[in-house]
Amino acid sequence: MKITKVLTAYATQDGDGVNIRRIPGFDGKYLDPFLMIDELKSDDESDYIGGFPPHPHRGIETFTYILKGGFEHKDQMGNTEAIRAGDVQWMSTGSGVMHSEMPLADAEQGLHGFQIWLNMPSADKMREPQYQDTTEHPAPSFTNQQGISLKALAGTWQFESQQLASSLQNLAANGAIADVALPAGKELYLPALKQQKVMIYIHTGSLESAQGETFDSGKLLIVEPSSDICIRAEAAAGVLILAADPLNQPIAHMGPFVMTTEAEIRQAVSDYQNGYFGSLS
């Protein structure tokens, strides 16, 4: 496995004072077609209790995965769903979504989860929004004889003899995401994925590369296209593997809006101010 770049998540806040770790990619330089990886991990309620009150989006897809605790999602399309540990939620915002994500009142053991943004192809940015989650069709997983488990959060994954197909199959740019848990001292091998952008985000423990480099949690490893994946856990580790095909298109970004031109951003702001995005009841 050849690693071409290593990025480090930094501490910031979003929503109503929610403390997160973030890796941004709005410049399109390293993450394309991914735009942002946010990790929320805390046992202190004050870090996340404010949640994410109603706000708009246009031109992106949001992907939410919960490891511990949970959020209640609401949107103007009428979707209301509790997203709990193990659940995944995908929203292709297209021309416009208004939504909120607030911590569940009964989630008292802290919160650990992710929100990942993917860019949408320019031609799709004004299509109707779509919503899907895995609450009725849980993400499939397989654990091998070494105790390494792979959970297919989105897309279809081949892990040894098992093909794992998530119910979420329509992410932009052929996107696919998996969560892998490795016991201490164990090594994961996957043949090269078909997508040209492959990244590994370490959310728990630490990894060691074949070259002997150690990478701690909060690191994002960007893998050379067409390279296989070979990682070893020093201590018990958990990682997200993110794969997609770069869009190689201009990015115009302002807050919750990501379009292709500045004129489209101005139109998004105007549409929001004029009530185009609707409201939450």
SULLIN-V497244 format. One record per pair of residues at least 24 apart in sequence whose ideal C-beta (glycine too) atoms are under 8 Angstrom apart, sorted by the first residue. I is the first residue (numbers start at 0). GAP is how many residues later the second one is. Records with the same first field share a line. If there is no record, write none. Layout:
I: GAP ; GAP
//
This chain:
0: 208 ; 209 ; 222 ; 223 ; 226 ; 227 ; 228 ; 229 ; 230
1: 221 ; 222 ; 225
2: 206 ; 210 ; 218 ; 219 ; 220 ; 221
3: 218 ; 219 ; 220
4: 25 ; 216 ; 217
5: 209 ; 213 ; 214 ; 215 ; 216
6: 212 ; 213 ; 215
7: 210 ; 211 ; 212
8: 28 ; 30 ; 209 ; 210 ; 211
13: 24 ; 38
14: 35 ; 36 ; 37 ; 38 ; 86
15: 34 ; 35 ; 36 ; 37
16: 33
17: 29 ; 30 ; 32 ; 33 ; 34
18: 28 ; 29
20: 197
22: 178 ; 197
25: 225 ; 227 ; 232
26: 224
27: 222 ; 223
29: 192
30: 166 ; 168
31: 87 ; 165 ; 214 ; 215 ; 216
32: 85 ; 86 ; 139 ; 140 ; 142 ; 164 ; 211 ; 212 ; 213 ; 214
33: 82 ; 83 ; 84 ; 85 ; 163 ; 165 ; 208 ; 210
34: 25 ; 82 ; 83 ; 84 ; 216 ; 218 ; 223
35: 79 ; 80 ; 81
36: 77 ; 79 ; 164 ; 183 ; 205
37: 76 ; 77 ; 78
38: 73 ; 74 ; 75 ; 162 ; 164 ; 179
39: 71 ; 72 ; 73 ; 74 ; 75
40: 70 ; 71 ; 72 ; 162
41: 68 ; 69 ; 70
42: 66 ; 67
43: 66
44: 58 ; 65
46: 64
47: 55 ; 63
48: 54
50: 49 ; 50 ; 51 ; 52
51: 48 ; 49 ; 50
52: 47 ; 49
53: 44 ; 45 ; 46 ; 225 ; 226
54: 43 ; 44 ; 45 ; 201
55: 40 ; 41 ; 42 ; 200 ; 201 ; 216 ; 221
56: 34 ; 36 ; 39 ; 40 ; 42 ; 199 ; 200
57: 35 ; 36 ; 37 ; 38 ; 39 ; 67 ; 198 ; 199 ; 200 ; 201 ; 210 ; 213 ; 219
58: 34 ; 35 ; 60 ; 61 ; 66 ; 198 ; 199 ; 200 ; 205 ; 209
59: 33 ; 57 ; 58 ; 59 ; 60 ; 198
60: 29 ; 30 ; 31 ; 32 ; 56 ; 57 ; 58 ; 59 ; 110 ; 111 ; 114
61: 27 ; 28 ; 29 ; 31 ; 53 ; 54 ; 55
62: 25 ; 26 ; 27 ; 51 ; 52 ; 53 ; 54 ; 55 ; 90 ; 91 ; 108 ; 112 ; 114
63: 24 ; 25 ; 26 ; 37 ; 49 ; 50 ; 51 ; 52
64: 24 ; 48 ; 49 ; 51 ; 88 ; 112 ; 114 ; 175
65: 45 ; 46 ; 47
66: 45 ; 46 ; 112 ; 136 ; 171
67: 41 ; 42 ; 43 ; 44 ; 45
68: 34 ; 35 ; 38 ; 40 ; 41 ; 42 ; 43 ; 44
69: 33 ; 34 ; 37 ; 41
70: 30 ; 31 ; 32 ; 33 ; 42
71: 29 ; 30 ; 31 ; 32
72: 26 ; 27 ; 28 ; 60
73: 25 ; 26 ; 206
74: 24 ; 25 ; 56 ; 205
75: 201 ; 202 ; 203 ; 204
76: 52 ; 54
78: 52
80: 52 ; 54
81: 53
82: 50 ; 52
83: 51
85: 52 ; 53
86: 46 ; 47 ; 48 ; 51
87: 45 ; 46 ; 51 ; 65 ; 66 ; 78 ; 80
88: 42 ; 43 ; 44 ; 45
89: 41 ; 42 ; 43 ; 64 ; 78 ; 80 ; 81
90: 38 ; 39 ; 40 ; 41
91: 28 ; 35 ; 37 ; 38 ; 39 ; 78 ; 80
92: 27 ; 36
93: 26 ; 30 ; 31 ; 32 ; 33 ; 34 ; 35 ; 36
94: 30 ; 31 ; 32 ; 33 ; 34
95: 33 ; 172 ; 175 ; 176 ; 180 ; 181 ; 182
96: 32 ; 180
97: 179 ; 180 ; 181 ; 182
98: 181
99: 180
111: 91
113: 89 ; 126
115: 61 ; 126
116: 141
117: 53 ; 54 ; 55 ; 57 ; 126
118: 53 ; 54 ; 128 ; 130 ; 132 ; 139
119: 52 ; 138
120: 51 ; 52 ; 126 ; 128
121: 127 ; 138
123: 48
124: 134 ; 135 ; 139
129: 40
131: 35 ; 36 ; 38
133: 32 ; 33 ; 34
136: 30
138: 27 ; 28 ; 40
139: 24 ; 25 ; 26
145: 37 ; 40 ; 41
146: 36 ; 39
147: 32 ; 33 ; 34 ; 35 ; 38 ; 40
148: 31 ; 32
149: 28 ; 29 ; 30
150: 27 ; 28 ; 29
151: 24 ; 26
152: 24 ; 25 ; 26 ; 87
154: 88
157: 32 ; 33
158: 31
170: 73
171: 72 ; 75
172: 71 ; 72 ; 73 ; 74
173: 69 ; 70 ; 71
174: 67 ; 68 ; 69
175: 66 ; 67 ; 68
176: 63 ; 64 ; 65 ; 66
177: 62 ; 63
178: 59 ; 60 ; 61 ; 62
179: 58 ; 59 ; 60 ; 61
180: 55 ; 56 ; 57
181: 49 ; 50 ; 51 ; 54 ; 55 ; 56 ; 57
182: 50 ; 53
183: 49 ; 50 ; 51 ; 52 ; 53
184: 47 ; 48 ; 49
185: 46 ; 47
186: 43 ; 44 ; 45 ; 46
187: 41 ; 42 ; 43 ; 44
188: 39 ; 40 ; 41
189: 38 ; 39 ; 40 ; 51
190: 37 ; 38
191: 34 ; 35 ; 36 ; 37
192: 36 ; 50
194: 48 ; 49 ; 50
195: 29 ; 30 ; 49 ; 50
196: 25 ; 28 ; 45 ; 46 ; 47 ; 48 ; 49
197: 24 ; 25 ; 27 ; 29 ; 31 ; 43 ; 44 ; 45
198: 24 ; 42 ; 43 ; 44
199: 29 ; 31 ; 39 ; 40 ; 41 ; 42
200: 38 ; 39 ; 41
201: 35 ; 36 ; 37
202: 35 ; 36 ; 37
203: 32 ; 33 ; 34 ; 35
204: 28 ; 29 ; 30 ; 31 ; 32 ; 33
205: 27 ; 28 ; 29 ; 31
206: 24 ; 25 ; 26 ; 27 ; 30 ; 32
207: 24 ; 25 ; 26
//
